[in-house]
């Protein structure tokens, strides 16, 4: 299996068929996974934790959106066997077990990628204290799962500054967002992992593009899981001016 990073955009992605169409097409192109292991920008917890292995109510970790968004359901089966396998692969980290449900960083893209909700799903936390190199190495530790039919899915946004969003439909993309997005694309295409892991010093316009960098960090896990694979960008573009939709396929 490849590994994948998805720019999940705003929560309204879940109910927008036109925004979801590229994800639907991508899901049809991918080999069918035995299971999905997701790392989301919206669950930072140290030490690393394994989420629910049951089908629970979704986590609606946002407010102020239309009521239809809170009625979205994604009843995929849990993956207890995958939780056991991840625990074995990460034994040196002694991951905790949790009953936390799937947050919107996971289910908003999956309702389009795998709309039948029939692929077993496990979410793990993104350790808050890990450095970029540590997150890349976390991906490397999980890489054997690819040969076992597991899709490793990072979900966040290459650019993520909520204070700079422009809610107009025809909002122009500011240069700072373009510069950061294109820098990330360039280092990924060249598989320049040294530069990627040194983004806090090297990336242009970091303070504007990623004020807290939580939405970029899942990309490091996905990259580490498939650091030898070719890189492509199945989805590009922008929402609300400066929110990148760039998704990255490794493999």
Secondary structure, 3 states (H helix, E strand, C coil): CCEEEEECCCHHHHHCHHHHHHHHHHHHHCCCCCEEEEEEEEEECCCCEECCCCCCCCCCCCCCCCHHHHHCCCCCCECHHHHHHHHHHCHHHCCEECCCCCCHHHHHHHHHHCCCCCCEEEEEEECCCCCHHHHHHHHHHHHHHHHHCEEEEEEECCCCCHHHCCCCCCCCCCHHHHHHHHHHHHHHHCCCHHHHHCHHHHCCCHHHHCCCCHHHHHHHHHHHHCCCCCEEEEECCEECCCEECCEEEEC
